[in-house]
């Protein structure tokens, strides 16, 4: 109670010892280091998304040109748009792991045979 009143009035009744100050510094250092490790792990788990630069496609103008010429221009425009969509499908996606890696088996029975585990005895 006395310490509370002394603190309220701004009177220091005790000084911190050197070991307490050292422990506070060490704790602060450890907390900063832990935060850096957490930030590093978050950056590893959540990679930056890479987006393709938008390509400006000239709009097809309605003019006095022939229908076959306009059709050719529209087909070219749609091919370019399809290529952009196809390129953007692979950006920022994780690798697929549903297929087994070369030399590995994904069947549980095959793994049990390799290890010599008998299911009926278990």
ABEGO torsion letter per residue (X at the ends): XAAAAAAAAGBBABBBBAAAAAAAAAAAAAAAAAAAAAAAAAAAABBBBBBBBBBBBBBBBBBABBAAAAAAAAAAAAAAAAAAAAAAAABGBBBBAABBBBGBBABAAAAAAAAGBBAAAX
